Amino acid sequence: MENLTFNRRQMLLGTGASLAGLALTGTAAAAPLAQAVASSVAPTADQARRMQWWHAAKFGMFIHFGVYSTIGRHEWVMEDEAIPVVEYAPHAATFNPVKNSARAWAKLAKAAGMKYMVMTTKHHEGFCNFDSKLTDYCAGKQGPGRDLVREYVEAARAEGLHVGFYYSLMDWHHPEGARCANDEEARKRFVDYTHGLIREILTNYGKIDVLWYDVSWPLDANGWESERMNKMVFELQPDIIVNNRNKLSGDFSTPEQRIVAETGGRAWESCMTLNDSWGYQRADDNWKTSKTIVRNLISCARDGGNYLLNIGPKPDGSIPEESVRVLTEVGSWMQTNGHSIYQSDLCQVRRSNYASFTRIGNTLYMHVHFWPGEYVAISGLKTKVKSAKLVKTGASLKFTQDDFRVRVLDLPVKAPDFPVTTIALECESEPTQDTDYVRKNKPRMAV
C-alpha cells in the first residue's frame, strides 16, 4: 500500500474532508454529498456481469503478510529505515508461519460478515508468498518452504469466500526495480518478470475473483505495458475484476484510508487498516473501535461502495488479539443488521449528528451510533413514514411526523444494540431529505 506520511489532521483537510474525518478519526460530522474522483462512466455489460457478486458482497478482508511481518516495524520498514537489500533479504529465511494459518483468517472474515478476501501475493519488498519458478525469493524456496498463497486460497474457499490477490508492481528487491525507469533494456526485463509473476498467480490456483494491483512506481501505463498486462489477465481469468492501480481505469477505484464515493455508476472500494499499519507492527496500538468500523461500513454502503478492511498477521501467522476482538464485535452486529448493508441501495439521507443511514427500497435504516435515549429525530424527511421498529428486537416504535421532522419516541435509556443501534423506518416512497427546506420554512419567533 501507499506510505502515507502526512498525518490525520492533514488528511482531514483534504478532499472529502468530512468523510475522511469519519473514516480516520471516528468524529461526528455532517457529511456532505460524497465527491466524485473519476469520470462518470457507466459500467459495461461485461463489467456488470463480472462485478455482480462484488457489489452484493459489500465487505471484504485485506491481508498484508510477508517478510516485513518478521521485523514487526510496518510493511514499509525496508524503505523507511533504508535497510540494505543484503541486510533485509535474510529475514526471508526466518519467515516461517504456522502451517495453514490462513484458516483462522478465513474463519474470522466469515464471522465478521465479510464475503471476500484479498491477500498480498507480493508486496513492495519483492518477496513472493507463492512458489515461483521465476525467483528464489519466494515462499517455496525460503523460510516457509511451501506455498502460502495456496494455503490462503484453500482456506478462503473452505469458508465460501471469494478469493482476491494483491500484487505490488513496485519492487525494492529486484535489481531492475528502479533502473527500469531510465534503462529500456532493464525495463523490458523487469516488465517481462512482472508479467510472468502475474501469469503464475493467475494460472496456478483455479478461479480467482479479484486482482488488486498496487503502487505503479516508477513506470506509467505504457512502461508497464498495462494494456497487454490486463489482456493477459482476462485471457487467464475471464471472470476476474481488476482495480485501477496499474495506471488503467480497471473495474473499480480504490480510495485508501478514506471514504470518497464515485458517481455515474463507477464502482469503488475504500481500503483501510484496523490500526495505522497494513503489515504487522508490534508497537502500533492505535486500534479503531468496532463502532468506527461499523460506521465506516455504513458510509461505504450508503454511497454504493465496498469496504476492504485489513489485518496484519504476526510472523507466525496468528491474528493480533485486538483485530480478533474488534472483528468479532462487528460480526455480532452484522448477524442482526447485515441485511441493511448487503441489500442496501444508494441512500440520499445522511444528515444527523448521532446517526447514519442506509436504505433498502422504501425502508430507511437509521443507524444510531451515539444513543441519545428517550427519542431520536430526523430533520427534513420528504416522505411519509408508515412504521418504525427496532431491528435488534423487532419491537414496534411510536413516532410522530410533521412537515419538518420525524420523531421516534419512548426509546429505552440504554442503547438496545452494540456498537450501533438500528431503527427501520418503512416509508411510503423512497426516503429523501431536505434540511434546507426546514431551515427556510420552519416558523420563527418574533423579536
N, C-alpha and C positions, 0 to 999 in steps of 0.2 A: 504494500500500500504506500501511498504517498506519505512522506515525512513532513507533517505539518508543524513547522517550527514556531508559528505565531501562536499566541495564547488564546484562551477562550474569549476574553474581552475583545480582542481584535476580531475574532470570528464573528462575534455578536454585532459588530459594527458594519459587517459586510453585507453582501446580497442576501436577501431573505432573512433579515435580522431577527424578526420575531420568531420565525420558525426555527432558525438556528439556535436561538436562545432557549427555546423549549427543548430542543434535542440535546443540547450540551450542558445546560445548567438546571433544567427542570423548573425554571421560574415561570410564574404565570405571566401571560401576556395576551393582549387582544390581538391575535394573529391576523394579519391582513390576508387578502387573497394570495395564494401561492404564486410565485413568479416563474414564468417560463424561462428556460435556459437554452432552448434549441428551437429550431424552426418547427412550425406546426404542420407536420406531415402525417397524414393518416396512415395506419399500418396497411400493408398489402394483404391480400387474401392469404398468402403463404405465411406471412408473419402471424396473422390472426390464428391460423391453424396451429402453428408451432408453439405459440405462446399461450394457448388457451389454459393449459394446466397451471402455468406460472402465474397468470392473473388470478386464478382461483386460489392459489397457494397462500399468497399474501406475506408469509412469514418464513424465513429461512435461517439456517445456521452457517456462519462463516467459521472456518478453522484455519488458523495460522500456526503451522508446526514445521520445525526444521532444525538445522544445526544451531541456529540462534537460541533455540529453546534451552540448550545445554548451558549457555552462558547466562541466561536469565537477566539480561540487561536491555531488553527491547529488540525488536526484529531488525532495526537499523544500526545495531551496535557496531557492525563491521565498518560502516562508513562514518557514523557519528564519532567513533573513537579512533578512526583511521588505523584500524588493525590491519597489518600487512597480510596478504593472502597466505604467505608461508606460515604465519602465526595462527591464522584463523582456520585454515583447512584441516589441521589435525584434530580439531574438535569433532569433525565428522566421524572419526574412529571411536569417539566416546558416546556418540548419539545412538542409544540402544533402548528404545522404548519397549515396555512390556508387550508381548505379542497380543495382537487383536485388541489393543487399547481403544480402537475406534468403535468397538461395540458399545462402550459406555457413552461415547459422544452421540452415537445414533439414538440410543435409548433416551438420553436426556433431551435431544432435539425433538423426538416424538412426544415425550411427556410435556414439553414446553408448548406444544401446539404448532411446531414448525413442520413444514411439508417438504422441504428440500435442504440439501447441504452443499456447500462449496468448500473444497479443501485446496490448500496450496500444494500443487504438484512441484513447482519450482518457484522459489521466491528470489528476491534480488541477489541474495548471496550466491546463487548459481547452483546450489545443491538440489539434485533431483530426488524426490521422495519415492520414485519408482525405479525399477531395474532397467536401466537404459543400455542399449548397445553402442551408443554414441559417446559415452563418457564414463570414466571410472568414478567420477564424483557423484555417486548416486547411492541410494539406499541398499541396492543389491550387492554392492562391492565395498561398502563402508560398514560402519558400526552395526546397523540393523541386520545386515546380511540377508535381507528379504525385501519384498516389495510392499512398502507402507501404503501406497495408493491402492493396491489390490485389496488389502485388508479394509481400507476405508470404503471402497466400493461395495464389498460384500456386506459390511456392517450396515451401510445405508439401505441397501436393497432388502436386507433381512427385516428392517423396520418399515418397509413400504415407502421409503423416502426417495424423492428424485435426486439424481447424482449430478453434481457440478464440479468442474475442475477450474481452479485458479492457475494462471500461468503468467509469470513476470517476463516481459520482453527484456527489460534491463537485466544485466548480468555482471556482477562485480568480480566473478571468479574467472570467467573466460578471458583468455589473453587478448581477444579482439573485441571485447565488450565495449571498450571506449575507442579504440583505434579505428573501429569501423566507421566512425563519423568523418574521418579525413583520408582514409585509405580505401580505394574502391575494391581492391582485391581482398582486403580484410573484410570489408562489408559483405562481399559475396560469400565468403567462407562462413562468416558469423550468421548471416541470414539463412544459408543452407542448413547450418547446425540448428538454428531456432526452428525452422520449418520441420526439420527432421524430428526434433523432440516433440513438437505438437502432433506430428503424424503418429509417433509412438503412443502417446497417451490417448489418442482418439481411435487407435486400432486395436489395442490390447485388452480392453475391458468391456466389450459389448456396447450397448446403447448408452450414450452419455447425453445428459439433458441440457447442460449449461457449460459454455466455455467463457471464462471470466479473465480476459486479458488485464494486465496491469502495466505500469509505467513504461512508456514507449521511448524514453531517453536511450540513446542520443539521436535517433533517426525519426524521420517523418513517415507518412504512409508509403511514399514512393521508395524510401530507403528500406523499409521493412518488406516491401513488395506485398503490402497488406491485401490488395485485391486478389493476388494469387494465393495468399495465405488463407483467406476466407473461402475461396473457391475450393481449395483442398479440404478445408474443414467440412463444408457442406457435402462434398462428394463422399467423405468418410462417414458423416453423421447427418443425414438429410433432415432429421427432426430436431436438431440441436438449436439452441438460441445462443447468440454471442453478444457481448457488450460493446461499448464504444471506445475502448482504450487502446486499440491498435491504430488509432487516428482515422478510423472509418466510423460512420454513424451506428453501425450494428443494429441490433434489435431493441436495445434499451439503454438509457442513460444511467449514470452511476454517481450521484452526489455522495460525497464522502464526509462523514461526521456532521452532516446537516440534512435537513429535510427541505428540499426545494422541488416543487412539483413541476412537471411538464404540462403542456397544453396541446390541444389539437390531436389527441389520441396517441401521442408519443409515450411509450412505456418508460417507467423509471423505477429505480430501486435505491433506497438510502441504505448505505452500509455504515455500521457503527461498531465501536468497541464497547465492552462492558465496563472497562476502566479506561485508562488513557493509552493503552498499548494493544497492538494487534498480536504480536508474539508474547510469550511468557516473559514477564518482568517481575521478579520476585518482590521488589520493593514498591510496586505500584499498588497502592491501597485506595485509590480514588474510584471506588465502585459505584456505579449507578444503582439506584434502588429499583425494586420491581415496579414501583409506581411510575418512575420515569420511563422505564421500558414500555409499560402498557400505554402510557400517554404518547410515546413516540410511535408505537404501533398503530394507535388510533389515528394519529395525524397522517401517517402514510396511507392507511386505508381510506380515510375521508377524501383524499385527493387522488385516489386511484393508483397509488404506488405500492411497492413491496418494501419490506423491512428485513435486511440481512444483518443479523446480529452475531458478533464474533465471540469465540472463545479462543484462548491461547493455552493449550495444554502444557503441563510441566514436562521436563525432559523424559520422564518415564511414561508419558502418555496420559497420565491422570489429569483430571479437570480440577482447576483451583476450586477450593471449597466455596468461596463466595459466588463463583459462577454457578455452581450447582444450586446453592440456596436461592439465588435470585431467579434463575430459570425455572426452578420448581414452583416458586410462588407465582410466576407468570403462567405456568401451565395449569395450576389450580384455578386461576381466574379464567383462563381460556376454556376450561371444561364447561363452565356455566355460560360464558359470554362470547365464546368463539364465533358463534353464528353471526354476531353483529360485526365481525371483522371479515370472515371468509366470504360472506354473501353480500357484502356492502356495495352500494352504488356510490357514484360521486355525490358528495354532500355539500350544499352551499351554506348550510347553517354552521356557524363557527364562533359567534360572539358570546363569550361568558368569561367571568374571571374565576370560576371554580369548576368548570366543566368543559368537555369537548364532545364532539358529535360524530356519529356515523349514521348512515341511512340504508334501509332496505325497502325499496319501493316507496310506499307512503308512510312507513314507520320510521320515526326519528328516535335514535338511541342517544340519550343524554348520559354521558359517562362522567360522573361526578367524582373528581379526584380530591377536592377539598370539601368534605362533607359539612354543610352548614347547620344541619339539623332543622327541625320544625317544617321548613318548606324550601323548595327551590323554585326559581323563576327563569323564564326565557323572555327576552325582550324582542318585540317586533316579529313574532311568528305570523306568517301570512297565509295560514290555512287553519281550518277548524280542527281541534283535537277531539277525537271520538272517545278515547280511553287512555288510561295510564296504568302501568303496573311496574312493580319491582321485578327485574329479571332474575335476581338471586332466588326469590321465594315464589314468584308468580302472583303475589298478592296485588289486588286492585288498589289503586290510589285515588283519593279525591283530588279534584283540580277545579280551578276556575279559569275563565278566559274572557278577556275583553279585547278591545281594538289594539291594545298596546302590549299586553303581556299575558303569559300563561303562568299560573302558579300551581304547583303540586303541593298539597297540604298534608298536615298531620303525619309528618315523617318522624321516624324514631330519632332520638338524640344522637345515638351512636350509629355510625355507618353500617349498613347490613352486610356489606361485602368488603373484601380486601384484595388489592390495594385501591381499587376503584369500584364504585357502586353505579350500576347501570339502571336507568329508568327508560322503559319503552313507551313512546307516545304514538299511538295509532292515529293517523290524520286522515282527513277526507281526500286530500290530494297531496302531491309531492310537497314536502315541507321546505319553505324558503324563509329567509329572514331579511328584514329591512329595518335596521335600527335608526337609519336617518329619518324614516317616517315618524318614528317615536319622538326623536329629537325635535322635529319641526312641528308636530301636531299635538303632542301631549299638552293638555291645558296647563296654563301657568297662573301664578298668583298675581294679584295687584301689588304695586309698590306702595 
